[in-house]
Amino acid sequence: MAAQVTLRSGEKVKVNDHVYCSPPWSVRDGTPYSVARIMEFLPPEGASKGKGKAKEIYTRVRLAWYYRPSDVSDRPVADSRLLLAAIYSEVCDINQLRSKCYVLHRDKITDLAGWKKRPDRFYFNRLFDPYIKKEFEVIQATDVRNLPDHIRQTLISRYEYVVAEKEVVPDLTDALRLCATCGQWCAYPDTVGCDRCKKFFHMSCVQPPLLAKPSRGYGWTCAPCSKRHEEEVDSHEVRHPTPVTKPKSNAPAPRGRGRPRKDRSLAEKEENLDIKYFKMWPFRYFGQYTVAEDTLDPDDLIFPRAATRVGPKYQATIPSLGDNTAFPDAEERGGDNTAEVLGAVHLLSDEEGKLEEWKTALTRKPENLYNVDWLTEAIRRFSQAYLMNRGWSTVDMSVPTRIEKWKRGETRYADREWSAEEVAAFEDGIMFHGAELRAVRDEVGTRSMLEVVRFYGHWKNSRLKEENQRIRELRLSHKDEEGVSISQSITPLSDDEGSTVLEPSKGYNSCGACRTRESETWWRAPKGLTTEVLCDTCGTNWRKYADLSVRPFREDATPNGKKGSEKREGTPLNSPNPKRLRTSIVNGTSPPPNAATALQLRCQVCQKMGPQGRIVKCHKCSLRIHAGTWGVFVDRDTLESYVCAVCKEEKAQEACLNTDCVLCPSRKVSEKWSGHTEFLRAIKATEGQGWVHVLCAVFSPEVSFTDPSRFQVVEGISTIPRQRWIVRCTICGEGRGAVFRCAECDKEYHASCAWNARHRFAFEVQPVRNPRRDTVIVTFKGETGVLTPVILCKEHDVSKHELYDICETDDTGESVMQIYSRAYKQAPVSQAHALLRKAMRLDMVLNSRPEVVYTTELDHRCESCGTRYSPCFYRNKFFSDRWRCHKCNWPNLIGQKSC
């Protein structure tokens, strides 16, 4: 008989039952229950198994987890009963099991609407792999028909479901496909189908053999069909078949296609369906990276797979050395020259007592005595002193750095202290991204990945320390009350320990979701609601289904001093209201975890939070910048799938493949700088199919844009004076690239070097008393004047300047960079063609022509041919009032170039 365990709720569960699982409320911090399947019950860790199964004591359980769609994606899902299966298991304490639930595949449920109306019922039709971060389709094994009979029977006898990619499912569920040439089964990766005769062939059986499948969107026809089609075209006998339309009928739809009848006995049968399991799993992966014959092996891995990266396409082919001649000068590994001694504790056995005394005397902070980094470095320095025959009094732990072999500079043995701003950014990242530390690292911006991982461990331990202190205080407060022992006084509740509230506090005695004041049981609410309690209905929906429908507050205020007839909280708002009801939560609190609010992102330029749309994130490279600072306009429907221009260019390859900025030195020079370099990944294409940083293009006065709101296309790179190209940067020392001068001193540096060094890039509105006609006046945030870009060294005092950062926006959402570019950097697109403007700038660089005017001035007339129409007119060298058209002046230009 299978082992059964009785939960605290009184329900009995056995292997392969589905349950709710959750740690105590204080540990899970308000998150809803997790849904899992029981794989096996386990005895205590380290305990030997008993002789009889009845004598087994189970304290642990292995669970196969299910994910909710909100766990793996930020997209809101309206169906709270939908789950994602996973081939992932963990061993948990058996006390974390809450109650029983039911999970079935979508195809095994006859009445899905009725299934979802019943409590504790869930369904799934997809699988999420937490390792490769990808979703797969889940189909029944009996639906797979395109397999040899012996492989299909083995698959059906072992597994209930099959996991595959979405594009592979139609091929798996099709009829058995045999090669029309050799008669053998056609596997999916090596099969090609004819679009006309609908036959299938092995790619190696086709003459000539196919090296690859047709690209997506293209078809393929076999040789006989292709020849037959050519003959039909030559004989003009090609006739397209007329589509047959089904005649309309007024008869009602058949019952089988409509709403199914409610059958409670059928629902109970579905709950007790027999599901096949092989090695405790009901499904296995059978997709495009699976070899069908491997299914016969019972030890074959069942996990989803990705494309292999083994072979000459991904690995380098290293030529053989020919003969195994030993190098005489090679040093033997493991000696003093190739190894670094980190500790010699085995040699300090006689001095162990004194070592502990000296170790305690090295620090005044008691927390260092159990700090792993500090203790490791202390042992290392004591070992070095012992090996060099120095006294232990020479050991000093006040220096936070050390010199390591094979490294140029000194390194810290412990991370520097985290500032309050960095801790706040870290906790914000944990709140939005969970344990995805790479995304948290991007939120912090000033720490490396190693520092974030180490701080996460310390931060998590501090949370556990605070929790243990609260538990100790709770035990002491309940000690010996009314003759009840400590263990009995803190016995958890039958459903969820610590999550119920006996008496809500005054002023907060209404549900944080539906705002009712009456409930038999009050549950603790997750963070972000207006109150700290939930009623019984909302509490159950949140804990079991992660569904929390927050009712909006009533914002139509009554006149001051008049109490009037106020409606009691919790009553429906049915009366007509001329004012629009606000759906946000008052008092500045954040919305609940499941509320339909805009996703908050952190800009990697200014490190400020903002809603998605105002801050745009590239779906491929994860670059996050304010849309106005980036020059990007994205539709609301495509925010989730937006891809930046550089990532698009990797596939299109229309511009230069080298994405280095043409105004900065090579990338190898800028790699030595660290910090907030993410903004330097924002680049725009130039007129010569090159790339330039948005920062460099906007702050270069000679550069202009054809579309200044989007910072594209960049023109005028060739007009930058030669002096700016030959001056050496005061930061990196390189003489390549165009430099910019500080507004307060005479230092000149590259824009990318200044940004990495955290110099100030901003804009200043300079008032003008008597502006000239050609002066462009702008207004930004109430200030009127000439908008000027400013670059300042970080050592300068900026208090005397009224500066606006590059991410500042006005009331319309337009950034200060867009306003400046639109006012002062608009290319004359209406006066001349882009190619003609480029030719004019090239002539100016080569000094190959005199003064040129645009054709908008129609009062000029060519002194040779008399025409008044020309792309441009050239002034005569000897007579300033005479002009030549471009055609008549061309021989003079050729003569100047030949000289």
C-alpha positions in Angstrom: 0.0 0.0 0.0 1.3 3.4 -0.9 2.4 5.6 2.0 0.0 8.3 3.1 0.6 11.4 5.2 -2.1 13.3 7.1 -1.7 17.1 6.9 -2.6 19.5 9.6 -5.8 20.3 7.8 -6.8 16.7 8.2 -6.5 15.7 4.6 -4.5 12.6 3.6 -2.1 12.9 0.7 -0.1 10.2 -1.1 2.5 10.1 -3.8 1.6 12.0 -7.1 -1.1 14.1 -5.3 -1.0 17.8 -5.9 -0.7 20.1 -2.9 -0.2 23.7 -1.8 3.3 24.3 -0.4 4.5 27.3 1.5 6.9 28.2 4.4 5.6 30.3 7.3 4.2 33.8 6.5 7.3 35.5 8.1 9.6 33.6 5.8 7.7 33.9 2.5 7.0 37.6 3.1 3.4 37.6 1.9 3.9 35.7 -1.4 1.1 33.2 -2.3 1.2 29.5 -2.1 3.2 27.4 -4.5 1.6 24.4 -6.3 3.5 21.2 -6.5 3.2 17.4 -7.0 4.4 14.9 -4.4 7.1 12.7 -5.9 8.2 10.8 -2.8 8.2 11.0 1.0 11.7 10.9 2.6 12.9 10.1 6.2 15.0 12.6 8.2 18.3 13.4 6.6 20.9 10.9 7.8 18.4 8.5 9.3 18.5 4.8 8.3 15.5 3.3 6.7 13.3 1.1 8.9 12.6 -2.6 8.2 8.9 -2.1 7.5 7.2 0.6 5.6 4.8 1.1 8.5 7.6 2.1 10.8 8.9 4.8 8.5 8.9 8.3 9.8 8.6 10.9 7.1 9.9 14.4 7.7 10.7 15.5 4.2 9.1 15.4 0.9 10.3 15.7 -2.7 8.1 18.1 -4.7 7.8 18.7 -8.5 7.1 22.4 -8.8 4.6 24.3 -11.0 5.0 27.9 -11.9 2.4 30.6 -12.2 2.7 32.7 -15.4 3.4 35.8 -13.3 6.5 34.0 -11.9 8.3 33.8 -15.2 6.9 36.9 -17.1 5.8 40.4 -16.4 2.8 40.1 -18.7 -0.6 40.1 -16.8 -2.6 36.9 -17.1 -6.3 37.0 -16.4 -6.7 33.3 -15.7 -5.6 32.6 -12.2 -6.0 28.8 -12.6 -3.4 28.5 -15.4 -0.1 27.0 -14.4 3.2 26.1 -16.1 4.6 22.7 -15.5 8.4 22.2 -15.0 10.9 19.3 -14.8 12.3 20.7 -11.6 12.1 19.2 -8.1 13.3 20.1 -4.6 13.3 18.5 -1.2 11.2 20.4 1.4 10.1 20.0 5.0 6.9 18.1 5.2 5.4 20.7 7.5 5.3 23.2 4.5 2.4 21.2 2.9 -0.8 23.1 3.4 -3.7 21.3 1.7 -4.6 19.3 -1.3 -5.4 20.6 -4.8 -5.9 19.1 -8.3 -3.9 19.9 -11.5 -4.7 18.4 -14.9 -3.7 18.9 -18.5 -6.0 21.0 -20.6 -6.8 18.2 -23.0 -8.0 15.9 -20.2 -10.6 18.4 -19.0 -14.0 18.2 -20.7 -15.6 21.2 -19.1 -12.9 23.8 -18.5 -15.3 26.5 -17.4 -16.8 24.2 -14.8 -13.4 23.0 -13.7 -12.2 26.5 -13.0 -15.4 27.3 -11.0 -14.6 24.5 -8.5 -12.1 25.4 -5.7 -8.5 24.2 -5.7 -8.6 23.3 -9.4 -5.8 24.2 -11.8 -4.7 23.2 -15.3 -1.7 23.5 -17.6 -0.8 23.1 -21.2 2.7 24.4 -21.4 6.0 23.7 -19.6 8.7 26.2 -18.5 12.3 25.3 -18.2 14.0 27.4 -15.5 17.5 26.7 -16.9 17.2 27.8 -20.5 14.3 30.2 -19.7 12.0 28.9 -22.5 8.4 27.7 -22.7 7.4 24.5 -24.5 4.2 22.9 -25.5 2.8 19.9 -23.6 0.8 17.3 -25.6 -0.5 13.9 -24.8 1.8 11.0 -25.7 -1.1 9.3 -27.5 -1.4 12.2 -29.9 2.1 11.6 -31.2 1.7 9.6 -34.4 4.7 10.5 -36.6 7.0 7.9 -35.0 8.0 4.3 -35.8 5.7 1.9 -34.0 8.2 0.5 -31.5 9.4 4.0 -30.5 5.8 5.2 -30.2 4.7 2.3 -28.1 7.7 2.8 -25.7 6.9 6.4 -25.4 3.2 5.8 -24.7 3.9 3.0 -22.2 6.2 5.2 -20.1 4.9 8.7 -20.3 1.6 10.5 -20.2 2.8 13.7 -21.9 5.4 14.8 -24.4 7.2 18.2 -24.3 8.2 19.9 -27.5 8.6 23.2 -29.3 5.6 24.9 -30.7 6.8 24.5 -34.3 7.5 20.8 -33.8 4.0 19.9 -32.5 2.3 19.8 -36.0 5.0 17.4 -37.3 4.7 15.1 -34.2 0.9 14.9 -34.4 0.8 14.2 -38.2 0.5 10.8 -39.7 3.5 8.6 -40.1 5.8 10.1 -42.7 7.8 7.7 -44.9 10.4 8.8 -47.4 9.1 8.5 -50.9 12.5 7.3 -52.1 13.8 4.8 -49.5 10.6 4.0 -47.7 12.1 4.7 -44.2 10.7 6.9 -41.5 11.4 10.6 -42.0 12.7 12.3 -38.8 11.9 15.9 -38.3 15.4 17.5 -38.6 16.4 15.6 -41.8 13.0 15.8 -43.6 11.8 18.1 -46.4 8.3 18.0 -47.8 7.1 18.8 -51.3 4.5 21.6 -51.4 2.7 20.1 -54.4 2.5 16.4 -54.0 2.8 16.6 -50.2 5.3 13.7 -50.1 8.3 13.7 -47.8 11.9 12.9 -48.5 15.1 12.5 -46.6 17.4 15.4 -47.5 20.1 12.9 -48.4 17.7 11.0 -50.7 17.0 14.0 -52.9 19.2 14.3 -56.1 21.2 16.4 -55.6 21.2 16.1 -51.8 19.9 19.2 -49.9 22.4 20.7 -47.5 19.8 22.7 -45.6 16.1 23.2 -45.3 14.4 26.1 -47.2 14.3 29.3 -45.3 11.2 30.2 -43.4 8.6 31.5 -45.7 9.9 29.5 -48.7 8.6 26.2 -50.1 10.2 23.3 -51.9 9.0 21.0 -54.6 10.5 17.7 -55.7 11.9 17.2 -59.2 8.9 15.5 -60.8 6.5 18.1 -59.5 8.8 20.9 -60.6 9.1 19.4 -64.1 5.4 18.9 -64.3 4.8 22.5 -63.3 7.2 23.8 -65.9 5.4 21.8 -68.6 2.0 23.2 -67.5 3.4 26.8 -67.6 4.8 26.2 -71.1 1.5 24.8 -72.4 -0.5 27.5 -70.7 -2.7 24.9 -68.9 -2.2 26.2 -65.4 -5.5 26.6 -63.7 -5.9 27.7 -60.2 -8.6 25.7 -58.4 -11.7 27.6 -57.5 -12.2 27.6 -53.7 -15.3 25.7 -52.7 -17.5 27.7 -50.3 -19.8 25.9 -47.9 -23.5 27.0 -48.4 -24.9 28.9 -45.5 -27.4 27.2 -43.3 -29.8 28.5 -40.6 -29.6 25.3 -38.7 -28.4 25.6 -35.1 -24.9 24.5 -34.2 -24.4 20.9 -33.1 -24.5 20.2 -29.4 -21.0 18.8 -29.3 -19.4 22.0 -30.5 -21.4 24.2 -28.0 -21.4 24.4 -24.3 -20.9 21.0 -22.6 -23.4 19.6 -20.1 -22.4 19.8 -16.5 -21.7 16.3 -15.2 -20.4 16.1 -11.6 -19.6 12.4 -11.9 -17.4 13.2 -14.9 -15.6 15.9 -13.0 -14.9 13.4 -10.2 -13.6 10.9 -12.7 -11.2 13.5 -14.1 -9.9 14.2 -10.6 -9.0 10.6 -10.2 -7.5 9.9 -13.6 -4.6 7.5 -13.7 -1.5 9.2 -15.0 1.5 7.2 -16.1 4.9 8.1 -14.5 8.3 6.8 -15.4 11.0 7.4 -12.8 8.6 9.8 -11.0 8.0 12.1 -14.1 4.9 12.0 -16.4 6.5 13.8 -19.3 9.8 14.0 -21.2 11.2 16.2 -23.9 10.8 15.1 -27.5 11.6 18.1 -29.7 13.8 19.1 -32.5 17.0 18.4 -30.6 16.0 14.8 -29.7 17.1 11.6 -31.4 14.1 9.3 -31.6 16.1 6.2 -30.9 17.4 7.6 -27.6 13.9 7.3 -26.3 14.3 3.5 -26.0 17.1 4.0 -23.5 15.5 4.2 -20.0 18.5 6.3 -18.7 18.1 9.0 -21.4 17.7 12.5 -20.1 14.2 13.8 -20.2 15.0 17.5 -19.8 14.5 20.1 -22.6 17.6 20.8 -24.7 18.9 23.7 -26.7 21.0 23.8 -29.9 24.3 22.1 -29.4 27.5 24.2 -29.7 29.9 21.4 -30.3 31.8 21.1 -33.5 34.1 23.1 -35.9 31.6 25.9 -36.1 32.0 26.8 -32.4 35.3 25.2 -31.4 38.7 26.1 -32.7 40.7 23.5 -34.6 44.2 23.4 -33.0 46.9 21.9 -35.2 49.1 19.2 -33.7 52.7 20.1 -32.8 54.1 17.2 -34.7 56.5 15.9 -32.2 56.2 15.9 -28.4 59.5 17.8 -27.8 59.8 18.9 -24.2 60.6 22.5 -23.6 63.7 22.8 -21.4 62.8 26.2 -19.9 59.3 25.2 -18.8 58.7 25.5 -15.0 57.2 22.7 -13.1 53.7 23.4 -11.9 53.1 23.4 -8.1 56.3 25.1 -7.1 56.9 28.4 -5.4 57.0 30.2 -8.7 53.7 28.9 -10.0 51.6 28.7 -6.8 50.6 31.1 -4.1 50.4 30.0 -0.5 47.1 31.0 1.0 47.5 29.4 4.4 49.9 27.3 6.4 47.6 26.2 9.2 49.0 22.7 9.2 52.4 24.2 10.3 50.9 26.3 13.1 49.7 23.4 15.4 52.0 24.3 18.3 51.1 28.0 18.1 47.3 27.5 17.8 46.4 28.9 21.3 48.5 32.0 20.8 47.1 32.4 17.3 43.6 32.8 18.5 44.7 35.4 21.1 46.5 37.4 18.4 43.6 37.1 16.0 41.2 38.6 18.7 43.7 41.4 19.3 43.7 42.5 15.7 40.2 44.0 15.6 37.9 45.9 17.8 34.8 44.9 15.9 33.4 41.6 17.2 31.6 40.9 14.0 34.9 40.4 12.2 35.6 37.4 14.3 33.0 35.5 12.4 33.4 37.3 9.0 34.7 34.8 6.5 36.6 37.3 4.4 38.3 38.8 7.4 39.2 35.5 8.9 40.6 34.2 5.6 42.8 37.2 5.2 44.0 37.0 8.8 45.1 33.4 8.4 46.8 34.3 5.1 48.8 37.1 6.7 49.7 35.0 9.8 50.9 32.2 7.4 53.0 34.7 5.4 54.6 36.0 8.6 55.4 32.5 9.8 56.9 31.4 6.5 59.1 34.6 6.4 60.2 34.1 10.0 58.6 37.3 11.2 56.9 37.9 14.5 53.1 37.9 14.6 53.2 41.4 16.0 54.0 42.5 12.4 50.6 41.4 11.2 48.4 44.4 10.6 44.7 44.0 9.5 44.0 47.8 9.2 45.1 47.8 5.6 42.1 46.7 3.5 44.2 45.8 0.4 46.8 43.2 -0.4 49.3 42.4 -3.1 48.7 39.3 -5.1 50.9 37.4 -7.5 50.5 38.0 -11.2 48.4 41.2 -10.6 49.6 44.7 -11.2 47.6 46.6 -8.6 46.5 45.9 -5.1 43.2 44.2 -4.5 40.7 44.4 -1.6 40.2 41.3 0.5 36.7 42.5 1.4 34.2 44.6 -0.5 33.9 48.3 0.3 30.9 49.4 2.4 27.6 49.7 0.5 26.1 53.2 0.6 22.5 53.8 1.5 21.7 54.6 -2.1 23.2 51.4 -3.3 21.3 49.3 -0.7 18.1 51.0 -1.7 18.7 50.2 -5.4 19.6 46.6 -4.5 16.4 46.1 -2.5 14.4 47.7 -5.3 16.0 45.2 -7.7 15.2 42.3 -5.5 11.6 43.5 -5.3 11.2 43.6 -9.0 13.5 40.8 -10.2 13.7 38.4 -7.3 16.9 36.4 -7.2 17.8 37.3 -10.8 21.1 38.9 -9.7 22.2 40.0 -13.2 19.1 42.2 -13.5 19.7 43.4 -9.9 23.3 44.3 -10.8 22.0 46.4 -13.6 19.7 48.2 -11.1 22.6 49.0 -8.8 24.9 50.1 -11.6 28.0 50.7 -9.5 28.9 47.2 -8.4 30.4 44.2 -10.1 28.6 40.9 -10.3 30.9 39.3 -7.7 30.1 42.1 -5.2 26.3 41.8 -5.8 26.4 38.0 -5.2 28.4 38.4 -2.0 26.2 41.2 -0.7 23.1 39.1 -1.5 24.4 36.4 0.8 25.1 38.8 3.6 21.7 40.6 3.1 19.8 37.3 3.1 21.6 36.2 6.3 20.7 39.5 8.0 17.1 38.9 7.2 17.2 35.4 8.7 19.0 36.8 11.8 16.2 39.3 12.3 13.6 36.6 11.9 15.3 34.3 14.4 15.4 37.2 16.9 11.7 37.8 16.5 11.1 34.0 17.1 13.1 34.1 20.3 11.2 37.1 21.5 8.0 35.4 20.7 9.0 32.3 22.7 10.1 34.4 25.7 6.8 36.3 25.6 4.8 33.1 25.7 6.9 31.3 28.2 5.0 29.5 31.0 1.7 31.3 30.3 -1.3 29.5 32.0 0.8 26.4 32.5 1.3 25.8 28.8 4.7 24.8 27.6 6.7 26.8 25.1 6.4 24.3 22.3 2.6 24.2 22.7 2.1 27.9 23.0 3.7 28.6 19.6 2.1 25.7 17.8 1.3 26.9 14.3 -2.2 27.2 13.1 -3.7 24.4 11.1 -3.7 26.3 7.8 -1.0 28.9 7.8 0.9 29.8 10.9 1.3 33.5 11.6 -0.8 34.6 8.7 -4.0 35.3 10.6 -4.9 38.4 12.6 -6.9 38.0 15.8 -8.0 41.6 16.1 -7.3 44.2 13.4 -6.0 47.5 14.7 -8.4 50.5 14.8 -8.4 52.5 11.6 -7.1 49.5 9.6 -10.0 47.1 10.2 -11.1 46.9 6.6 -10.0 44.6 3.9 -7.1 46.0 1.8 -8.7 44.7 -1.4 -12.5 44.8 -1.3 -12.7 47.2 1.7 -15.3 45.2 3.6 -15.4 45.5 7.4 -17.0 42.2 8.2 -15.2 38.9 8.1 -15.0 35.8 10.2 -11.3 35.4 9.7 -8.8 38.2 9.0 -5.6 37.3 7.1 -2.4 39.3 6.8 -2.1 41.3 3.6 0.9 41.5 1.3 2.9 44.7 1.3 1.6 47.6 -0.8 -2.1 47.7 0.2 -3.8 50.4 2.2 -4.4 48.2 5.2 -2.5 45.2 6.6 -5.4 42.7 6.6 -7.5 40.9 4.1 -11.0 39.4 4.5 -11.5 35.6 4.4 -12.5 35.6 0.7 -9.7 37.9 -0.5 -7.1 36.1 1.7 -8.0 32.7 0.3 -7.9 34.0 -3.3 -4.5 35.6 -2.7 -2.9 32.7 -1.0 -4.2 29.9 -3.3 -4.7 31.6 -6.6 -2.5 34.8 -6.4 -5.6 36.7 -7.4 -6.2 40.0 -5.7 -8.8 42.4 -7.2 -8.2 45.8 -5.5 -11.2 48.0 -5.3 -10.4 51.7 -6.1 -10.8 54.4 -3.5 -13.4 57.0 -3.8 -11.7 60.3 -4.6 -14.6 62.7 -5.0 -14.1 64.8 -2.0 -17.0 66.5 -0.2 -16.8 70.2 0.6 -14.6 71.1 3.6 -16.5 71.4 6.9 -19.5 69.4 5.6 -19.8 65.8 6.7 -22.8 65.2 4.6 -24.2 61.8 3.9 -20.9 59.8 3.6 -21.1 56.3 2.3 -19.7 53.6 4.5 -16.6 51.9 3.1 -17.5 48.6 1.5 -20.8 49.7 -0.1 -21.1 49.7 -3.9 -20.6 52.9 -5.7 -23.8 52.9 -7.8 -24.8 56.5 -7.7 -23.9 58.7 -10.7 -20.7 60.6 -10.2 -19.8 63.5 -12.5 -16.1 63.3 -11.5 -13.8 60.6 -12.8 -12.9 58.0 -10.2 -9.1 57.5 -9.8 -8.0 53.9 -9.8 -4.7 54.5 -8.1 -4.1 53.9 -4.4 -3.9 57.0 -2.2 -1.3 58.0 0.4 1.5 57.2 -2.0 1.6 53.5 -1.3 2.7 51.1 -4.0 0.0 48.9 -5.6 -0.4 45.3 -4.7 1.7 42.7 -6.4 -1.1 41.6 -8.8 -2.5 45.0 -9.6 -2.5 46.1 -13.3 0.0 48.9 -13.0 2.8 50.0 -15.3 6.1 48.1 -14.9 8.8 50.2 -13.3 12.2 50.2 -14.8 15.5 51.9 -13.8 17.2 54.1 -16.3 20.9 53.1 -16.6 21.9 56.7 -17.3 20.3 58.7 -14.4 19.6 55.6 -12.2 16.0 56.8 -11.6 12.9 54.7 -11.8 10.1 55.2 -14.3 7.2 53.5 -16.0 7.8 51.3 -19.0 7.3 53.4 -22.1 8.9 56.5 -20.6 11.9 54.2 -20.0 12.5 51.8 -23.0 14.2 48.4 -22.6 15.8 46.5 -25.5 14.4 43.0 -25.5 17.8 41.5 -26.7 20.6 43.4 -25.0 18.5 44.7 -22.0 19.7 48.3 -22.4 17.3 50.6 -20.4 17.3 54.4 -21.1 14.7 57.1 -21.0 13.1 57.2 -24.4 13.7 60.9 -24.9 17.4 60.6 -24.1 17.7 57.7 -26.4 15.7 59.3 -29.2 13.3 56.4 -29.4 9.5 56.3 -30.1 7.9 52.9 -29.4 4.3 52.0 -29.6 2.6 50.7 -26.5 1.9 47.4 -28.1 5.5 46.7 -29.0 7.2 47.8 -25.7 7.8 44.2 -24.6 9.4 43.2 -27.9 11.4 46.3 -28.7 14.8 45.8 -30.2 17.3 48.6 -30.5 19.0 49.6 -33.8 22.3 47.9 -33.0 20.6 44.6 -32.2 18.6 44.9 -35.4 21.8 45.7 -37.3 23.3 42.4 -36.2 20.8 40.6 -38.4 20.2 43.1 -41.1 23.9 44.1 -41.6 23.1 47.2 -43.6 25.6 49.5 -41.8 29.1 49.0 -40.6 29.7 45.8 -38.5 32.2 47.7 -36.3 30.0 49.5 -33.8 32.8 51.7 -32.3 32.1 55.4 -32.2 33.8 57.3 -35.0 34.5 60.3 -32.6 36.1 58.1 -29.8 39.2 55.9 -29.7 38.9 52.2 -30.2 37.0 50.0 -27.8 40.1 48.5 -26.4 41.1 51.9 -24.9 37.7 52.4 -23.3 37.6 48.9 -21.7 39.8 50.0 -18.8 37.1 52.3 -17.5 34.3 50.9 -15.4 31.2 52.4 -14.0 28.0 53.6 -15.6 29.1 52.9 -19.2 25.7 51.6 -20.3 24.8 54.9 -21.9 27.7 54.5 -24.3 25.9 51.5 -25.8 23.3 54.0 -27.2 24.7 54.7 -30.7 23.2 56.1 -33.9 24.1 55.5 -37.6 25.9 58.2 -39.5 25.5 59.2 -43.1 28.6 57.1 -44.0 27.1 54.0 -42.5 29.2 54.3 -39.4 28.2 54.6 -35.7 28.5 57.4 -33.2 27.5 57.7 -29.5 24.3 59.7 -28.9 26.3 61.6 -26.3 29.1 62.5 -28.8 26.7 63.5 -31.5 24.5 65.8 -29.4 27.5 67.6 -27.7 29.4 68.2 -31.0 28.5 71.6 -32.3 29.4 70.7 -35.9 27.1 67.6 -36.1 23.5 67.9 -37.2 20.6 65.4 -37.6 18.1 64.9 -40.4 15.6 63.9 -37.7 16.7 65.6 -34.4 13.9 64.1 -32.3 15.3 60.6 -33.0 19.0 61.7 -33.3 19.3 60.3 -36.8 20.8 60.4 -39.4 24.1 62.0 -38.1 25.7 64.4 -40.5 28.7 66.7 -40.4 31.4 64.5 -38.9 33.8 65.6 -41.6 33.4 69.3 -40.7 34.9 68.9 -37.2 38.1 71.0 -37.1 41.4 69.1 -37.4 42.6 70.6 -34.1 40.1 68.6 -32.2 41.3 65.3 -33.8 45.0 65.7 -33.0 44.8 66.9 -29.4 45.5 64.2 -26.8 42.9 63.3 -24.3 43.8 64.3 -20.7 42.2 61.2 -19.3 43.2 58.3 -21.6 46.2 60.0 -23.2 45.2 58.9 -26.7 45.6 61.2 -29.7 42.8 59.5 -31.7 39.2 60.7 -31.7 37.6 64.2 -31.3 38.0 65.9 -28.0 35.7 68.3 -26.0 36.8 71.1 -23.8 35.6 71.6 -20.2 33.5 74.7 -19.7 35.4 75.8 -16.6 39.1 74.9 -17.5 41.3 74.1 -20.4 41.2 70.3 -20.1 40.2 68.4 -23.2 39.0 64.8 -23.3 36.9 62.4 -25.3 33.2 62.4 -24.5 33.3 58.7 -23.7 36.3 59.1 -21.4 34.6 62.0 -19.6 31.5 60.0 -19.2 33.4 57.0 -17.7 35.2 59.4 -15.4 31.8 60.7 -14.2 32.2 64.2 -15.4 29.1 66.3 -15.7 27.1 66.5 -19.0 24.2 68.9 -18.7 22.4 71.8 -20.4 22.1 75.4 -19.3 19.6 78.1 -20.3 21.5 81.4 -20.8 19.2 84.4 -20.8 19.6 86.9 -23.7 18.5 90.5 -23.3 18.7 91.8 -26.8 18.6 88.8 -29.1 19.6 89.0 -32.8 17.4 87.9 -35.6 19.3 84.6 -36.1 19.3 83.8 -32.4 17.1 80.8 -31.5 15.3 81.2 -28.2 13.8 78.2 -26.4 11.8 77.8 -23.2 12.4 74.9 -20.9 10.8 74.4 -17.5 9.9 78.1 -17.2 13.3 79.5 -18.3 13.7 81.3 -21.6 17.0 81.8 -23.4 19.7 80.1 -25.4 20.0 76.4 -24.5 23.7 75.5 -24.3 25.4 72.1 -23.8 27.9 72.1 -20.9 30.6 69.6 -20.0 32.2 70.1 -16.6 35.0 68.2 -14.8 33.7 66.5 -11.6 36.1 68.6 -9.5 34.4 71.9 -10.4 31.7 73.5 -8.3 28.4 73.5 -10.2 26.4 75.4 -7.6 26.7 78.6 -9.6 25.1 77.0 -12.7 21.5 76.1 -13.1 22.0 72.8 -15.0 19.6 70.3 -16.4 20.7 66.7 -16.6 20.4 64.9 -20.0 17.4 62.9 -18.8 15.4 65.9 -17.8 12.0 66.3 -19.6 9.4 69.0 -19.9 5.7 68.7 -19.4 5.2 67.1 -22.8 7.7 64.3 -22.1 10.3 65.7 -24.5 13.9 65.5 -23.2 16.2 68.5 -23.0 18.5 66.7 -25.6 15.6 66.5 -28.0 14.7 70.2 -27.5 18.3 71.3 -28.0 18.8 69.1 -31.1 15.5 70.3 -32.7 16.3 73.9 -32.1 20.1 74.0 -33.0 21.0 70.8 -34.8 18.5 70.5 -37.6 20.1 69.7 -41.0 18.8 71.8 -43.9 16.9 68.9 -45.4 14.5 71.2 -47.3 17.3 73.2 -49.0 19.4 70.4 -50.6 19.5 66.7 -51.0 21.5 64.6 -48.5 24.1 63.6 -51.1 24.5 67.2 -52.2 25.0 68.4 -48.6 27.6 65.7 -48.1 29.4 66.9 -51.3 29.4 70.5 -50.1 30.9 69.5 -46.8 33.6 67.5 -48.6 34.4 70.5 -50.8 34.8 72.6 -47.7 37.2 70.1 -46.2 39.3 69.9 -49.3 39.3 73.7 -49.7 38.5 73.2 -53.4 35.9 75.9 -53.9 35.2 79.5 -53.0 32.1 80.6 -51.2 28.9 78.7 -52.1 25.3 79.8 -51.6 22.2 77.7 -51.7 19.7 77.9 -54.6 17.1 79.5 -52.5 18.5 82.9 -53.4 17.1 83.3 -56.9 18.6 86.7 -57.6 21.9 85.2 -58.8 22.7 84.7 -62.5 25.5 82.9 -64.1 27.9 85.3 -65.9 28.7 82.6 -68.6 25.5 81.0 -69.6 23.0 83.4 -68.0 21.0 80.7 -66.1 19.3 81.4 -62.9 18.8 77.7 -61.9 21.7 75.7 -60.4 22.2 73.6 -57.3 24.7 76.1 -56.1 26.4 79.3 -57.3 30.1 80.1 -56.9 31.5 83.7 -56.4 34.0 85.0 -58.9 37.5 85.3 -57.5 38.1 88.7 -59.0 34.6 90.3 -59.0 32.6 89.8 -55.9 29.3 90.7 -57.6 29.6 88.1 -60.3 28.6 84.4 -60.0 29.0 81.1 -61.9 26.7 78.2 -61.9 27.8 74.7 -61.0 28.1 73.6 -64.6 30.2 76.5 -65.7 32.4 76.4 -62.6 33.1 72.7 -62.8 36.3 73.0 -65.1 37.8 75.4 -62.5 37.2 72.8 -59.8 38.8 70.1 -61.9 41.8 72.3 -62.5 42.2 73.1 -58.8 42.1 69.4 -57.9 44.7 68.5 -60.5 47.0 71.1 -59.1 
